[in-house]
Every structure is written in C-alpha cells, then in structure tokens.
C-alpha cells in the first residue's frame, strides 16, 4: 500500500489527511486523474493544471478561467471527489485544536508534528488491519527533514502518548514529493482541504456550506478514521 499525506490548517486547527491505496490500484488512480484533466478542459482550464484544492476554490494557479464561476469550481471539485470515491481506497484525517494544545502543555509539540504523528498511527492501524505494509509519501513542506527523523525515532522507541506505536506496518523512509507529480498527493490535498472547511470553517454562504457537506459525504464510504484531538 501507499499512503499519500497532505495538510490543511487555520490559525486554530491543523489537519493531516492520508489517501491510502494498494499499489496494484495505482493505475486506476492515474486513470481517474487523467479523466479529470479532460474534465477541466471543458471549463477552459489547461489539462496540465494541478488539482490543488485551494487554487481551485480561489480561481488561481491555472484556474483563473473559472475564478468568477462558483458553480464551476464546485462542479470540478465534486467530480474529483466522485472519481476518488469510486476507487478501492481508504481515507484518514487527523486534526488537533491548536489553542487547546498550547493551553494544555507548557512546551507543546508543533501542531503539524502532532497531526502527522496521529495520521501515521492511524495509517499503520489501517495497513495492519488489512494485512499490508504501507509506504508513506507526503507533500513537500518546511521542516520535512525533522518529520522524517521523527518517524525514524517512532519506529525505534514508539510514538509519544498512551497509545504508543512503533508503526510496524510502515515501510521507511518517510518520503516527500512534489504534489504536481503525484495524483495521490492531489487526492490527499483535496481531502484535507474539504474536511478543514467542514470542521473548522463557518461558511457565510449557505449554498457553499451545503456544497462542502455534499463533497465530504461523497467520500464517506472510504473513511477509515477521522478524528480531531482537543487536548
């Protein structure tokens, strides 16, 4: 298996999502992404444009042709969620409340580190439950060397916390790649973004709020574990 990880956050909440899929099913994921390239062309968007959720929803980085077309942006997002929902995959999202984390601990770990640890633990549980080994591919982020070193430490001495795990189903190392090259990372990005909108954002437009609910509901059958830690 391969787990693709990406993050989404606000000042108050931090989330890391994992899109987990058997390596034998990667051609199906690639085919789904190829269909999306054709789909976005129908809206005047270049087929090579990366499916980056924030760019899509704000009409930037290649999505300028639909910058003023809310329905078109949501339609593209919905089609991507529908494509992902049709795959034999699993979804994990773990989050942390940043204010509560800082209030509880005198020297708290960075929220990205906390959410990433919890996502790795859940991904490991998912892989073990399915009798698989899983490699981890994450989107490029600042401080990624430290994150990779943390995973090495986890596998030697266990993760912090009362449910300590040595991530025995995870195949090292933790690899960081450019999301533009990996459909799985674009999937994880879309999942992290829409769950963050659902869980941490108050929508001022009821139509957008309903759309966010529908987008997340499309993925419900893939969900292995979704949880936010409020320390």
VOPAGU-2260 file (C-alpha; in pm, 1 decimal, decimal comma):
REM VOPAGU-2260
SITE   aa  ch    i         X         Y         Z
SITE  UNK   A    0       0,0       0,0       0,0
SITE  UNK   A    1      94,3     363,2     -38,8
SITE  UNK   A    2     -38,4     641,2     182,3
SITE  UNK   A    3     -29,5     990,2      36,7
SITE  UNK   A    4     -32,5    1265,8     300,0
SITE  UNK   A    5    -108,7    1636,3     285,7
SITE  UNK   A    6    -212,6    1903,6     532,9
SITE  UNK   A    7    -461,3    2187,8     569,4
SITE  UNK   A    8    -491,3    2430,8     856,5
SITE  UNK   A    9    -622,5    2751,1    1008,6
SITE  UNK   A   10    -487,9    2954,5    1299,8
SITE  UNK   A   11    -696,8    2736,2    1532,6
SITE  UNK   A   12    -691,5    2386,9    1380,9
SITE  UNK   A   13    -440,8    2169,4    1196,5
SITE  UNK   A   14    -524,2    1861,5     988,5
SITE  UNK   A   15    -326,9    1594,2     806,1
SITE  UNK   A   16    -509,4    1364,1     564,6
SITE  UNK   A   17    -397,8    1032,4     419,9
SITE  UNK   A   18    -525,1     877,3      98,2
SITE  UNK   A   19    -431,8     508,7     119,8
SITE  UNK   A   20    -441,3     276,5    -179,0
SITE  UNK   A   21    -297,5     -60,7    -280,9
SITE  UNK   A   22     -10,0     -29,8    -524,3
SITE  UNK   A   23    -197,7    -260,6    -762,4
SITE  UNK   A   24    -470,6       4,5    -783,3
SITE  UNK   A   25    -240,2     295,9    -866,0
SITE  UNK   A   26    -314,6     262,0   -1240,5
SITE  UNK   A   27    -682,7     318,4   -1159,3
SITE  UNK   A   28    -590,1     631,0    -961,6
SITE  UNK   A   29    -378,4     756,7   -1250,2
SITE  UNK   A   30    -666,2     691,5   -1490,5
SITE  UNK   A   31    -903,7     886,0   -1265,0
SITE  UNK   A   32    -662,6    1178,0   -1262,7
SITE  UNK   A   33    -632,5    1161,1   -1642,3
SITE  UNK   A   34   -1011,1    1179,6   -1673,0
SITE  UNK   A   35   -1003,0    1489,5   -1455,3
SITE  UNK   A   36    -758,9    1653,2   -1695,1
SITE  UNK   A   37   -1011,1    1604,2   -1972,4
SITE  UNK   A   38   -1293,9    1720,7   -1746,5
SITE  UNK   A   39   -1133,7    2051,8   -1650,8
SITE  UNK   A   40   -1056,6    2125,8   -2015,6
SITE  UNK   A   41   -1431,1    2152,6   -2065,4
SITE  UNK   A   42   -1424,6    2456,9   -1836,4
SITE  UNK   A   43   -1142,0    2627,5   -2022,8
SITE  UNK   A   44    -875,8    2514,7   -1775,5
SITE  UNK   A   45    -549,5    2374,6   -1912,2
SITE  UNK   A   46    -534,5    1996,5   -1878,0
SITE  UNK   A   47    -189,7    2014,8   -1712,8
SITE  UNK   A   48    -318,7    2225,4   -1422,7
SITE  UNK   A   49    -254,7    2066,2   -1084,9
SITE  UNK   A   50    -568,4    1978,8    -888,7
SITE  UNK   A   51    -473,0    2187,2    -588,3
SITE  UNK   A   52    -781,0    2245,1    -375,5
SITE  UNK   A   53    -706,8    2598,3    -257,7
SITE  UNK   A   54    -614,6    2707,6    -609,9
SITE  UNK   A   55    -932,6    2554,1    -748,4
SITE  UNK   A   56   -1159,6    2712,0    -490,1
SITE  UNK   A   57    -998,3    3056,1    -521,9
SITE  UNK   A   58    -959,3    3056,0    -900,3
SITE  UNK   A   59    -579,7    3078,9    -903,9
SITE  UNK   A   60    -273,4    2895,4   -1038,5
SITE  UNK   A   61    -435,8    2789,6   -1363,5
SITE  UNK   A   62    -799,1    2807,2   -1254,7
SITE  UNK   A   63    -836,5    3174,2   -1349,6
SITE  UNK   A   64   -1085,0    3088,6   -1630,4
SITE  UNK   A   65   -1337,4    2992,0   -1361,3
SITE  UNK   A   66   -1234,5    3245,7   -1097,1
SITE  UNK   A   67   -1580,8    3403,9   -1101,8
SITE  UNK   A   68   -1775,4    3080,8   -1153,5
SITE  UNK   A   69   -1852,3    2932,2    -812,5
SITE  UNK   A   70   -2068,2    2655,5    -956,0
SITE  UNK   A   71   -1796,0    2550,9   -1199,3
SITE  UNK   A   72   -1536,3    2531,2    -922,6
SITE  UNK   A   73   -1764,7    2320,9    -705,9
SITE  UNK   A   74   -1856,8    2102,2   -1003,7
SITE  UNK   A   75   -1490,6    2023,9   -1068,8
SITE  UNK   A   76   -1430,9    1950,7    -700,5
SITE  UNK   A   77   -1737,1    1723,9    -692,9
SITE  UNK   A   78   -1617,6    1532,1    -996,9
SITE  UNK   A   79   -1277,2    1476,9    -835,6
SITE  UNK   A   80   -1440,7    1350,4    -516,2
SITE  UNK   A   81   -1664,1    1120,4    -721,6
SITE  UNK   A   82   -1362,1     979,5    -903,0
SITE  UNK   A   83   -1183,3     914,7    -573,5
SITE  UNK   A   84   -1491,4     760,3    -411,6
SITE  UNK   A   85   -1503,4     500,5    -689,1
SITE  UNK   A   86   -1154,3     372,8    -603,1
SITE  UNK   A   87   -1077,8      90,0    -355,8
SITE  UNK   A   88    -902,2     326,6    -116,9
SITE  UNK   A   89    -908,0     437,5     246,8
SITE  UNK   A   90    -914,9     785,8     396,6
SITE  UNK   A   91    -768,1     903,9     726,4
SITE  UNK   A   92    -792,7    1257,0     861,9
SITE  UNK   A   93    -646,2    1352,4    1198,1
SITE  UNK   A   94    -661,0    1701,6    1340,7
SITE  UNK   A   95    -563,2    1895,2    1650,3
SITE  UNK   A   96    -706,6    2204,7    1816,8
SITE  UNK   A   97    -408,1    2440,6    1831,8
SITE  UNK   A   98    -536,3    2671,2    2107,1
SITE  UNK   A   99    -615,1    2381,1    2337,1
SITE  UNK   A  100    -280,7    2217,7    2258,1
SITE  UNK   A  101     -97,0    2535,6    2357,0
SITE  UNK   A  102    -311,3    2581,6    2667,8
SITE  UNK   A  103    -255,5    2228,4    2795,5
SITE  UNK   A  104     119,6    2196,9    2750,4
SITE  UNK   A  105     394,0    2433,5    2862,3
SITE  UNK   A  106     612,9    2322,3    2572,3
SITE  UNK   A  107     373,0    2179,5    2312,8
SITE  UNK   A  108     489,9    1998,6    2002,7
SITE  UNK   A  109     417,4    2184,3    1678,1
SITE  UNK   A  110      61,6    2111,5    1558,0
SITE  UNK   A  111     186,3    1972,1    1225,8
SITE  UNK   A  112     403,4    1723,9    1414,0
SITE  UNK   A  113     110,7    1619,8    1634,1
SITE  UNK   A  114    -136,4    1576,3    1347,5
SITE  UNK   A  115     123,0    1394,3    1137,5
SITE  UNK   A  116     203,9    1154,0    1421,4
SITE  UNK   A  117    -162,8    1072,7    1470,8
SITE  UNK   A  118    -212,3    1023,6    1096,6
SITE  UNK   A  119      86,5     788,3    1080,4
SITE  UNK   A  120     -55,7     587,8    1371,6
SITE  UNK   A  121    -397,3     559,8    1204,7
SITE  UNK   A  122    -239,3     469,0     870,8
SITE  UNK   A  123     -36,9     196,9    1042,4
SITE  UNK   A  124    -354,3      58,4    1202,3
SITE  UNK   A  125    -529,8      58,5     865,0
SITE  UNK   A  126    -244,3    -128,7     698,8
SITE  UNK   A  127    -219,5    -387,9     977,0
SITE  UNK   A  128    -595,9    -443,2     970,9
SITE  UNK   A  129    -569,2    -525,4     600,2
SITE  UNK   A  130    -255,8    -739,4     642,4
SITE  UNK   A  131     -42,4    -497,2     440,6
SITE  UNK   A  132     274,1    -293,0     458,9
SITE  UNK   A  133     243,7      75,6     370,8
SITE  UNK   A  134     492,3     331,1     245,0
SITE  UNK   A  135     437,4     699,8     315,0
SITE  UNK   A  136     461,9     976,9      56,0
SITE  UNK   A  137     394,7    1329,6     182,3
SITE  UNK   A  138     376,7    1665,8      11,2
SITE  UNK   A  139     685,3    1884,6      35,0
SITE  UNK   A  140     674,8    2102,7     348,7
SITE  UNK   A  141     913,6    2319,3     551,1
SITE  UNK   A  142    1088,8    2114,7     818,5
SITE  UNK   A  143    1043,5    1786,5     634,3
SITE  UNK   A  144    1384,4    1654,3     744,0
SITE  UNK   A  145    1272,7    1678,9    1106,8
SITE  UNK   A  146     946,6    1499,3    1023,9
SITE  UNK   A  147    1140,2    1216,0     858,6
SITE  UNK   A  148    1371,1    1193,0    1160,4
SITE  UNK   A  149    1069,9    1180,7    1392,0
SITE  UNK   A  150     933,7     877,9    1206,6
SITE  UNK   A  151    1268,2     701,2    1243,7
SITE  UNK   A  152    1250,1     767,7    1617,6
SITE  UNK   A  153     890,2     647,7    1638,5
SITE  UNK   A  154     986,9     317,2    1479,4
SITE  UNK   A  155    1270,0     269,5    1727,7
SITE  UNK   A  156    1114,9     379,4    2057,5
SITE  UNK   A  157     745,7     428,8    1980,3
SITE  UNK   A  158     525,5     732,6    1931,9
SITE  UNK   A  159     452,8     962,2    2228,8
SITE  UNK   A  160     126,0     918,9    2414,3
SITE  UNK   A  161     -70,5     649,8    2589,9
SITE  UNK   A  162    -132,9     457,1    2264,3
SITE  UNK   A  163     233,2     436,0    2169,9
SITE  UNK   A  164     307,0     262,8    1840,6
SITE  UNK   A  165     625,0     161,2    1660,0
SITE  UNK   A  166     442,3     182,7    1326,8
SITE  UNK   A  167     533,8    -175,2    1243,6
SITE  UNK   A  168     338,1    -179,7     916,4
SITE  UNK   A  169     502,8     138,5     787,5
SITE  UNK   A  170     792,2      93,9     545,9
SITE  UNK   A  171    1057,5     364,4     596,2
SITE  UNK   A  172    1163,9     621,3     497,0
SITE  UNK   A  173     906,1     899,2     505,5
SITE  UNK   A  174     937,4    1044,9     154,4
SITE  UNK   A  175     844,5    1398,3      47,8
SITE  UNK   A  176     749,4    1468,5    -313,3
SITE  UNK   A  177     608,9    1746,7    -531,3
SITE  UNK   A  178     230,6    1709,5    -535,4
SITE  UNK   A  179     213,3    1815,5    -900,7
SITE  UNK   A  180     371,3    1480,0    -993,7
SITE  UNK   A  181     153,9    1252,7    -779,3
SITE  UNK   A  182    -224,3    1212,4    -816,5
SITE  UNK   A  183    -231,3    1056,5    -470,6
SITE  UNK   A  184     -95,4    1374,9    -315,6
SITE  UNK   A  185    -352,7    1579,5    -503,9
SITE  UNK   A  186    -618,4    1345,9    -364,3
SITE  UNK   A  187    -488,8    1390,7      -8,5
SITE  UNK   A  188    -479,6    1767,0     -58,7
SITE  UNK   A  189    -843,0    1774,6    -171,3
SITE  UNK   A  190    -948,8    1557,9     122,8
SITE  UNK   A  191    -759,1    1762,7     382,0
SITE  UNK   A  192    -894,1    2088,8     241,3
SITE  UNK   A  193   -1259,4    1988,8     230,3
SITE  UNK   A  194   -1253,6    1835,4     578,4
SITE  UNK   A  195   -1091,6    2150,1     715,1
SITE  UNK   A  196   -1368,5    2354,7     551,9
SITE  UNK   A  197   -1624,7    2121,4     708,9
SITE  UNK   A  198   -1477,4    2109,8    1058,6
SITE  UNK   A  199   -1304,6    2444,2    1110,2
SITE  UNK   A  200   -1474,4    2699,2     887,1
SITE  UNK   A  201   -1802,3    2883,3     934,0
SITE  UNK   A  202   -1948,2    2930,3     587,0
SITE  UNK   A  203   -2119,3    3265,2     532,0
SITE  UNK   A  204   -2298,4    3137,7     220,7
SITE  UNK   A  205   -2544,0    2855,0     287,9
SITE  UNK   A  206   -2502,5    2729,4     -67,8
SITE  UNK   A  207   -2129,8    2686,8     -17,7
SITE  UNK   A  208   -2189,7    2517,9     317,2
SITE  UNK   A  209   -2426,4    2269,8     154,5
SITE  UNK   A  210   -2171,5    2204,7    -119,8
SITE  UNK   A  211   -1899,7    2133,5     137,2
SITE  UNK   A  212   -2131,2    1884,2     309,8
SITE  UNK   A  213   -2200,8    1709,7     -21,4
SITE  UNK   A  214   -1834,2    1694,8    -114,7
SITE  UNK   A  215   -1737,5    1532,1     212,7
SITE  UNK   A  216   -2037,5    1296,9     205,2
SITE  UNK   A  217   -1917,8    1166,1    -130,4
SITE  UNK   A  218   -1612,6    1018,8      44,2
SITE  UNK   A  219   -1783,5     869,8     348,5
SITE  UNK   A  220   -1756,3     509,2     230,6
SITE  UNK   A  221   -1377,4     546,2     206,1
SITE  UNK   A  222   -1329,9     678,9     559,0
SITE  UNK   A  223   -1120,5     456,0     783,3
SITE  UNK   A  224   -1068,4     708,2    1062,6
SITE  UNK   A  225   -1148,5    1077,0    1108,8
SITE  UNK   A  226   -1091,4    1247,8    1441,0
SITE  UNK   A  227    -978,1    1579,7    1586,6
SITE  UNK   A  228    -783,7    1581,8    1912,7
SITE  UNK   A  229    -894,0    1854,2    2152,2
SITE  UNK   A  230    -634,7    1828,4    2432,8
